[in-house]
Amino acid sequence: MSRSLAEYLGVSNSSFLYNIRLLEKASSDPSVDIKLALEIDSNSKSLIARLGLDPSDTTSEELYEDLKTRFHRDNILVQKRMNEIDENASPSSIIAVNLKDLTSDKDCFALKHTVVKRQLKSVPPKMLLKKLGYRSIDSMLKRESSAVILSSALLIESETWKQQYYDLYKKITPSDFETRKIEIFEPRKTKNWQNLSEILVNKTNSTVLASKELGGLIILPMPKNVNSLILTTLVFALDQINQIRIHSVFCKLSQVKDSFGQIIASASEGKTEHLALLAGQDIPWHIIQKFYDRFTEKFPIEIFEPHVQKENINLINIEETLSRIHASLEFWIGSSNCAYKDKTEVVSFNIKDVAINAVNNRTYKDRTVDYFRESVWSEMLLRYISQSSLEQSMVNQMDSKLLEGQEGGGFMLDPSLEF
């Protein structure tokens, strides 16, 4: 079964088996790998049947096309439901309204807008100024949200500008942050913004931008004649809200560090250091937050409080949240760790993979399974950590890092998956 799990994950069989043996030994051999592989197989067959297919007589190519068809159909249902709010509004505006409702109880620990405005004045994004037709940074800051400016500038400005801006983070302190609601923005409906939005969408292949530092989500105008873009935008907007929440808790925990500014600067650049090492496996912060989101009864009050409370840890369940828009989307609940495997060929049920495949009309050969693999890898680590011996080891390492790491680099958020 370890070999089967390695095939699902698309990793080297020998190195994966070695890592599994270490994790199994360290946690008293709970057979996590075997149980997880069996669950993936069983749950995936159940989903195939719910699609109206025969699990014993369906090819991977047939399943792949059926999943794309299902996603396109669900997009139509979501679009109809959302149009009931305002049939004359643009799709991006309707999505922004829905996201504000779905996330009304979600807050974050983010840089104050006044701090970011000061930083932008110090290092004006000249390319962005030109594209939006502004003569001065003061004029732009009066008319545009700082979250929209920053997220756009970090995409189109030069690497030199980005490095200059990130260097400013080294001087910030916890007093430069505040707790506030996650904010949802749309760019202004001007010709310059329409042109820039097209550039941003083409550059990122997404209609969603996130400013983690400012706790802001930007919904860009949607290109026409792209199938299933509304549901795809919702899926990845909710995913980015989770990323904002993960970054938020990281910033709160980092308040105890003398090198707070350096930590935030490094994290913003994607330079990471893990918080715990379990049986040879680095455990990034997002895995730890997911662990305490699931096992709230294990929340280590003595380590996290007073800066971080249980409610700060909570993340959005994307599929369950979408199902509140339309009951049809209940199909996707619990599908993030599901995939059909025909020998070594894998077809993902994960809604993020299906969204990318459907909206881009990818062929079977060019399909993506990356989000499924990320989810299963995370699930495997979560199950091993839940074993008492590994959990206690993780708690001890966190306690040591937070208490002793008053100088130096400290620990950093790792937004990426490492296999």
C-alpha positions in Angstrom: 0.0 0.0 0.0 2.9 2.4 0.5 3.8 1.8 -3.1 0.2 2.6 -4.1 0.3 5.8 -2.1 3.6 6.7 -3.7 2.0 6.3 -7.1 -0.9 8.5 -6.1 1.6 11.1 -5.0 3.9 10.7 -8.0 7.0 10.4 -5.9 10.1 8.2 -5.9 9.1 4.8 -4.5 12.3 4.1 -2.7 12.7 7.4 -0.9 9.0 7.5 -0.1 9.1 4.1 1.5 12.1 5.1 3.6 10.3 8.2 4.9 7.2 6.2 5.6 9.2 3.6 7.6 10.6 6.4 9.7 7.2 8.0 10.4 5.6 4.6 11.2 8.4 3.7 13.6 8.3 7.1 15.4 4.5 6.7 15.9 4.3 3.1 16.9 3.3 1.7 13.5 -0.3 2.9 13.1 -0.3 1.9 9.4 -1.4 5.4 8.3 -0.1 4.8 4.8 -2.1 1.6 4.3 -5.3 3.1 5.7 -5.0 6.3 3.7 -4.4 4.4 0.4 -7.5 2.2 1.1 -9.6 5.3 1.8 -8.6 7.0 -1.4 -9.5 4.0 -3.4 -12.9 3.4 -1.6 -14.0 7.0 -1.5 -13.1 7.5 -5.2 -15.1 4.5 -6.2 -18.1 6.0 -4.3 -17.7 9.3 -6.2 -17.5 7.5 -9.5 -20.8 5.8 -8.7 -22.4 9.2 -7.8 -21.4 10.4 -11.2 -23.6 7.6 -12.6 -20.6 5.6 -13.8 -19.6 2.0 -13.1 -16.5 2.0 -10.9 -15.5 -1.4 -12.3 -16.0 -0.4 -16.0 -14.9 3.2 -16.3 -11.6 4.3 -18.0 -9.6 7.1 -16.6 -10.2 9.1 -19.7 -14.0 8.7 -19.4 -13.9 9.8 -15.7 -11.7 12.8 -16.6 -14.2 14.1 -19.1 -17.2 13.4 -16.8 -15.6 15.4 -14.0 -15.1 18.4 -16.4 -18.7 18.1 -17.5 -19.9 18.0 -13.9 -17.9 21.1 -13.1 -19.3 23.0 -16.1 -22.8 22.0 -15.0 -22.2 23.2 -11.5 -20.9 26.5 -12.7 -24.1 27.1 -14.6 -26.1 26.4 -11.4 -23.9 28.7 -9.4 -24.1 31.4 -12.0 -27.9 31.3 -12.0 -28.1 31.4 -8.2 -25.8 34.3 -8.0 -27.6 36.2 -10.8 -30.6 36.2 -8.6 -28.8 38.8 -6.4 -28.4 41.3 -9.3 -28.7 40.1 -12.9 -27.3 43.4 -14.1 -24.1 43.3 -12.1 -20.8 42.1 -13.6 -19.7 38.6 -12.6 -16.8 39.9 -10.6 -19.1 42.2 -8.6 -21.5 39.4 -7.8 -18.6 37.2 -6.7 -17.3 40.0 -4.5 -20.7 40.5 -2.8 -21.0 36.7 -2.2 -17.5 36.5 -0.8 -18.2 39.3 1.6 -21.2 37.4 2.9 -19.4 34.0 3.1 -16.4 35.5 5.0 -18.2 38.1 7.1 -16.9 36.3 10.3 -13.3 36.0 9.1 -10.7 38.4 10.4 -6.9 38.7 10.1 -3.9 40.2 11.6 -2.6 42.5 8.9 -0.4 45.6 8.2 -2.2 48.8 8.8 -3.2 50.6 5.6 -1.3 53.7 6.8 1.9 51.7 7.0 1.6 50.4 3.5 0.8 53.8 2.1 3.9 55.2 3.8 6.0 52.4 2.3 4.6 52.9 -1.2 5.4 56.6 -0.9 8.9 55.7 0.1 9.3 53.3 -2.9 6.7 54.5 -5.6 5.7 51.8 -8.1 6.5 53.9 -11.2 5.4 51.2 -13.7 2.0 50.9 -12.1 1.6 54.7 -11.9 2.2 54.9 -15.7 -0.2 52.0 -16.6 -3.0 53.5 -14.5 -2.3 57.1 -15.7 -1.4 58.7 -12.4 1.2 61.5 -12.2 2.0 61.0 -8.5 1.8 58.3 -5.8 -0.3 60.6 -3.7 -2.9 60.9 -6.4 -3.0 57.1 -6.8 -3.3 56.5 -3.0 -6.3 58.8 -2.8 -8.2 56.9 -5.4 -7.0 53.3 -5.1 -7.0 50.7 -2.3 -3.6 50.1 -0.9 -4.2 46.3 -1.1 -5.0 46.6 -4.8 -2.0 48.8 -5.5 0.4 46.5 -3.6 -0.8 43.2 -5.1 -0.7 44.7 -8.6 2.7 46.4 -8.1 4.3 43.1 -6.9 3.3 41.5 -10.2 4.3 44.1 -12.7 7.2 46.1 -11.1 10.8 45.0 -11.6 12.7 42.6 -9.3 14.8 45.6 -8.1 11.6 47.4 -7.0 10.2 44.3 -5.3 13.5 43.8 -3.3 13.5 47.5 -2.3 9.9 47.2 -1.1 10.5 43.9 0.8 13.5 45.5 2.5 11.1 48.0 4.1 9.5 45.2 6.0 12.7 44.7 8.0 11.9 47.9 10.0 8.3 47.1 10.8 7.1 46.2 14.4 4.0 44.4 15.7 2.5 47.8 16.4 2.4 48.3 12.6 -0.3 45.5 12.5 -3.9 45.4 13.5 -6.8 42.9 13.6 -9.6 43.6 11.1 -12.0 41.8 8.7 -10.6 40.3 5.5 -11.5 42.8 2.8 -12.8 42.0 -0.7 -11.9 44.5 -3.5 -12.6 45.1 -7.1 -10.4 47.4 -9.3 -12.0 50.6 -10.4 -14.0 50.3 -13.6 -11.8 52.6 -15.7 -10.2 52.0 -19.1 -6.7 51.9 -17.6 -7.8 49.3 -15.1 -9.5 47.2 -17.8 -6.2 47.1 -19.7 -4.1 46.4 -16.6 -6.6 43.7 -15.5 -6.0 41.9 -18.7 -2.3 42.0 -18.2 -2.7 40.7 -14.6 -5.0 37.8 -15.6 -2.7 36.7 -18.4 0.3 37.0 -16.1 -1.2 35.0 -13.2 -3.7 32.8 -15.1 -6.1 33.8 -12.4 -8.9 36.3 -11.7 -8.0 36.4 -8.0 -5.2 38.3 -6.4 -4.4 38.2 -2.7 -2.5 40.7 -0.6 -1.6 38.5 2.4 0.2 41.4 4.2 -2.9 43.5 4.0 -5.6 40.8 4.4 -7.1 41.8 1.1 -8.6 39.8 -1.8 -8.9 41.4 -5.2 -11.4 40.0 -7.8 -10.4 41.0 -11.3 -12.8 41.5 -14.2 -13.4 38.2 -15.9 -12.5 37.6 -19.6 -15.4 36.8 -21.8 -16.0 33.4 -23.5 -14.2 31.4 -20.8 -16.2 28.4 -19.5 -16.8 27.9 -15.8 -14.8 31.0 -14.7 -17.3 32.0 -12.0 -17.1 28.8 -10.1 -13.3 28.6 -10.6 -12.9 32.2 -9.3 -15.0 31.3 -6.2 -12.9 28.1 -5.6 -9.6 30.0 -5.7 -10.8 33.0 -3.9 -11.8 30.8 -0.9 -8.4 29.1 -1.1 -6.7 32.5 -1.0 -8.7 33.5 2.0 -7.3 30.5 3.8 -3.8 31.5 2.8 -4.5 35.0 4.3 -5.6 33.4 7.5 -2.5 31.2 7.6 -0.2 34.2 7.1 -2.2 36.1 9.7 -1.6 33.5 12.5 2.0 33.3 11.5 2.4 37.1 11.9 0.7 36.9 15.3 3.0 34.2 16.6 6.0 36.1 15.3 5.3 39.0 17.7 7.4 37.3 20.3 10.5 37.5 18.2 13.0 40.3 18.4 13.7 39.9 14.7 10.0 40.3 13.8 10.7 42.6 10.9 13.3 40.3 9.3 10.9 37.4 9.7 8.1 39.1 7.9 10.4 40.4 5.2 11.7 36.9 4.6 8.3 35.3 4.6 7.0 37.8 2.1 9.8 36.8 -0.2 9.0 33.1 0.2 12.1 32.3 2.1 11.1 29.8 4.7 12.3 27.8 7.7 10.2 25.0 9.2 9.0 25.0 12.8 9.3 21.3 13.6 11.1 18.2 12.3 9.3 14.8 12.8 11.0 11.5 11.8 13.0 13.3 9.2 10.0 15.3 7.8 10.0 19.1 7.9 6.7 20.3 9.2 5.8 23.7 7.7 3.5 26.1 9.6 0.4 25.6 7.3 0.4 21.9 8.3 0.5 22.8 12.0 -2.4 25.2 11.6 -4.4 22.7 9.7 -3.7 20.2 12.5 -5.1 22.4 15.2 -8.0 23.5 13.0 -9.0 19.8 12.8 -8.1 18.8 16.3 -9.2 21.8 18.3 -9.2 19.8 21.5 -5.4 19.5 21.2 -4.9 23.3 20.9 -1.8 24.1 23.0 -3.0 27.2 24.9 0.2 27.5 26.9 2.2 28.0 23.7 -0.1 30.1 21.5 -2.0 32.3 23.9 -2.4 35.3 24.4 -1.5 36.2 20.9 -3.3 33.3 19.1 -6.7 31.9 20.2 -8.5 28.9 18.8 -10.8 30.9 16.6 -7.8 32.4 14.8 -6.7 29.0 13.7 -10.0 28.1 11.9 -9.9 27.7 8.1 -12.6 27.6 5.5 -13.8 24.3 4.2 -14.0 25.3 0.5 -16.4 22.5 -0.6 -18.8 22.9 2.3 -18.8 26.7 1.8 -19.6 26.3 -1.9 -22.4 23.9 -1.2 -24.2 26.7 0.7 -24.5 28.5 -2.6 -26.1 25.5 -4.4 -26.8 22.0 -3.1 -25.4 20.4 -6.2 -21.9 21.3 -5.0 -22.3 18.9 -2.1 -20.9 16.3 -4.5 -17.4 17.8 -4.0 -17.4 17.6 -0.2 -14.7 15.2 0.9 -13.3 14.9 -2.6 -10.0 16.8 -2.0 -8.2 13.6 -1.1 -9.8 11.5 -3.8 -8.4 10.3 -7.2 -8.8 7.3 -9.5 -5.7 5.4 -10.3 -5.4 3.2 -13.3 -2.0 1.6 -12.9 0.2 4.7 -12.5 -2.3 7.1 -14.3 -4.1 9.3 -11.8 -7.3 11.4 -12.3 -8.0 13.9 -9.5 -11.4 14.6 -7.9 -10.0 17.6 -6.0 -12.1 20.6 -7.1 -9.1 22.8 -7.6 -7.6 20.4 -10.0 -10.9 19.9 -11.8 -11.4 23.7 -12.0 -8.1 24.2 -13.7 -8.7 21.3 -16.1 -12.2 22.5 -16.9 -11.7 26.2 -17.3 -8.6 25.7 -19.5 -10.2 22.8 -21.3 -7.1 20.7 -20.8 -6.7 17.4 -22.5 -6.4 14.2 -20.6 -2.7 14.1 -21.3 -2.2 17.7 -20.0 -4.4 17.3 -16.9 -3.2 18.5 -13.5 -3.3 16.5 -10.2 -1.1 18.8 -8.2 -3.8 19.9 -5.7 -4.8 16.3 -5.0 -1.2 15.4 -4.3 -0.7 18.4 -2.0 -3.9 17.5 -0.1 -3.0 13.9 0.3 0.5 14.7 1.4 -0.9 17.1 4.0 -3.5 14.5 5.1 -0.8 11.9 5.6 1.3 14.3 7.8 -1.8 15.3 9.8 -2.6 11.7 10.6 1.0 10.9 11.7 1.1 14.1 13.8 -2.1 13.0 15.5 -0.3 10.1 17.1 0.6 11.1 20.6 4.3 10.6 20.4 4.8 12.8 17.3 2.3 15.4 18.5 4.2 15.9 21.8 7.5 16.1 19.9 6.0 18.9 17.7 4.7 20.8 20.7 8.0 20.6 22.4 9.8 21.9 19.3 7.3 24.8 18.9 7.7 25.7 22.5 11.5 25.8 22.2 11.4 27.8 19.0 9.0 30.4 20.4 10.8 30.8 23.7 14.4 30.6 22.6 14.2 32.1 19.1 14.3 35.7 20.2 17.3 36.3 17.9 18.1 35.2 14.4 15.8 34.1 11.7 13.1 32.3 13.7 10.5 30.2 11.9 8.7 31.2 8.7 5.5 30.4 6.8 5.9 27.9 4.0 3.0 28.3 1.6 4.3 25.6 -0.7 4.2 21.8 -0.5 7.4 19.9 -0.3 7.5 16.2 -1.4 
